[in-house]
Amino acid sequence: MRHLAVPATVIAGALALTACGGSGSGSGDAKADLSVSSSYMPQPVSDMAAGFLTIANKGGAKDELTSVTSDAAGSVTVHRTVGQSMEEVTSLDVPAHGRLVFRSGGNHLMFENLKRKPKEGEKVTVELHFADSGPIKVEMPVKAATYNPTNGH
């Protein structure tokens, strides 16, 4: 049985080295690097509104959008659309070297109990909160209720 102990030790050591080397730990590239673009809110027609934006992650690790806050609303919830139905979620992944897109008919933010109805041309401040990264403040422009972005949103 003794002759199996050496190969098992070698294999365990190789696995440990592979895990350490592959994680990017210490190299600084295994963290999220988040930015936000293409944000907007269609002018609301009730005390609720939707919000859309794109979160890009140039970093080597995923992160999660865990909540959104805004002084403009009583609450802001995160929704995803699956098929023809919308569901509230507690978080959405922002993949490493990828994007999380919020667009009409897909993922979106819901502003509920608006404190006032923002008008076209104004901006609504939102703060995005993540599992690992610090919060990001976004000035979301209010667009016409019929606004249809041409940038692929």
C-alpha positions as CSV (number, residue, x, y, z in Angstrom):
1,M,0.0,0.0,0.0
2,R,2.9,2.3,0.6
3,H,3.6,2.8,-3.1
4,L,0.2,4.5,-3.5
5,A,1.0,7.2,-0.9
6,V,3.5,9.0,-3.1
7,P,1.3,9.3,-6.1
8,A,-1.6,10.5,-4.0
9,T,0.6,13.2,-2.4
10,V,1.9,14.3,-5.8
11,I,-1.7,14.5,-7.2
12,A,-2.9,16.4,-4.1
13,G,0.0,18.8,-4.4
14,A,-0.6,19.3,-8.1
15,L,-4.3,20.0,-7.5
16,A,-3.5,22.6,-4.8
17,L,-1.0,24.4,-7.1
18,T,-3.4,24.4,-10.0
19,A,-6.1,25.9,-7.7
20,C,-3.8,28.6,-6.5
21,G,-2.3,29.4,-9.8
22,G,-5.7,29.4,-11.6
23,S,-7.5,31.7,-9.2
24,G,-5.5,34.8,-10.1
25,S,-5.0,35.5,-6.4
26,G,-2.4,38.1,-5.8
27,S,-2.3,39.1,-9.5
28,G,-5.0,41.8,-9.1
29,D,-7.0,40.7,-12.1
30,A,-9.4,38.5,-10.3
31,K,-11.8,41.2,-9.3
32,A,-14.7,42.9,-10.9
33,D,-14.2,46.2,-12.8
34,L,-17.6,47.7,-13.2
35,S,-18.9,50.6,-15.3
36,V,-22.4,51.7,-16.2
37,S,-23.7,53.1,-19.6
38,S,-26.9,53.7,-21.6
39,S,-29.0,54.5,-18.5
40,Y,-32.4,56.0,-18.9
41,M,-36.0,56.1,-17.5
42,P,-39.0,56.5,-19.8
43,Q,-41.1,59.4,-18.4
44,P,-43.5,57.7,-16.0
45,V,-47.3,58.0,-16.5
46,S,-48.2,56.7,-13.0
47,D,-46.5,56.4,-9.6
48,M,-44.3,53.6,-11.0
49,A,-41.5,53.7,-13.6
50,A,-39.0,51.5,-15.3
51,G,-35.3,52.0,-15.6
52,F,-32.8,50.6,-18.1
53,L,-29.0,50.5,-18.2
54,T,-26.0,48.4,-19.0
55,I,-23.4,47.3,-16.4
56,A,-20.1,46.2,-18.0
57,N,-17.5,44.2,-16.2
58,K,-14.0,44.4,-17.6
59,G,-12.6,42.5,-14.6
60,G,-11.6,38.8,-14.2
61,A,-14.3,38.0,-11.6
62,K,-18.1,38.1,-11.6
63,D,-20.0,40.3,-9.3
64,E,-23.7,40.5,-8.4
65,L,-26.1,43.4,-8.5
66,T,-27.8,43.0,-5.1
67,S,-30.0,46.1,-4.8
68,V,-30.8,49.5,-6.2
69,T,-31.8,52.6,-4.2
70,S,-33.1,56.0,-5.2
71,D,-34.4,59.0,-3.4
72,A,-37.0,59.4,-6.2
73,A,-39.0,56.3,-5.2
74,G,-40.2,54.4,-2.1
75,S,-38.4,51.3,-3.5
76,V,-36.5,50.1,-6.5
77,T,-36.7,46.5,-7.3
78,V,-34.8,44.4,-9.8
79,H,-36.7,42.3,-12.3
80,R,-35.9,39.8,-15.0
81,T,-38.1,38.6,-17.8
82,V,-38.4,34.9,-18.5
83,G,-40.5,34.1,-21.5
84,Q,-43.6,36.3,-21.2
85,S,-43.4,36.7,-17.5
86,M,-41.6,39.2,-15.2
87,E,-40.3,38.2,-11.8
88,E,-38.6,40.1,-9.0
89,V,-35.1,38.8,-8.1
90,T,-32.8,39.5,-5.2
91,S,-29.7,39.7,-7.4
92,L,-28.4,39.4,-10.9
93,D,-24.9,38.3,-12.0
94,V,-22.6,40.6,-13.8
95,P,-20.3,38.1,-15.5
96,A,-16.5,38.5,-15.6
97,H,-15.5,40.1,-19.0
98,G,-19.2,40.5,-19.7
99,R,-22.3,42.7,-19.4
100,L,-25.6,42.8,-17.5
101,V,-28.1,44.5,-19.8
102,F,-31.4,46.0,-18.6
103,R,-33.7,46.7,-21.6
104,S,-37.4,47.0,-22.5
105,G,-38.8,43.4,-22.6
106,G,-35.9,42.0,-20.5
107,N,-34.2,42.7,-17.3
108,H,-35.3,46.1,-15.8
109,L,-35.6,48.2,-12.7
110,M,-39.0,49.0,-11.2
111,F,-39.3,52.3,-9.3
112,E,-42.4,52.0,-7.1
113,N,-44.1,54.7,-5.1
114,L,-42.5,57.6,-6.9
115,K,-42.3,60.6,-4.7
116,R,-43.0,62.7,-7.8
117,K,-43.2,62.0,-11.5
118,P,-39.9,63.0,-13.1
119,K,-40.3,64.9,-16.4
120,E,-38.5,64.3,-19.7
121,G,-35.1,66.1,-19.6
122,E,-34.6,65.6,-15.8
123,K,-32.3,63.1,-14.2
124,V,-33.0,60.6,-11.5
125,T,-30.1,59.5,-9.3
126,V,-29.8,55.8,-8.5
127,E,-27.3,53.9,-6.5
128,L,-26.4,50.4,-7.6
129,H,-25.2,48.0,-4.8
130,F,-23.1,44.9,-5.5
131,A,-22.0,41.8,-3.6
132,D,-18.3,42.6,-3.9
133,S,-17.7,46.0,-5.5
134,G,-18.5,49.3,-4.0
135,P,-21.7,51.2,-4.9
136,I,-22.0,53.1,-8.2
137,K,-24.1,56.3,-8.4
138,V,-25.8,56.8,-11.8
139,E,-27.6,59.9,-13.1
140,M,-30.4,58.3,-15.1
141,P,-31.8,60.7,-17.7
142,V,-35.6,60.8,-18.1
143,K,-36.6,60.2,-21.7
144,A,-39.9,60.5,-23.5
145,A,-42.4,57.7,-22.5
146,T,-42.1,56.4,-26.1
147,Y,-38.3,56.5,-26.2
148,N,-36.7,53.6,-28.1
149,P,-32.9,53.6,-27.9
150,T,-31.0,52.9,-31.1
151,N,-27.9,51.5,-29.3
152,G,-29.2,48.0,-29.0
153,H,-30.9,48.3,-25.6
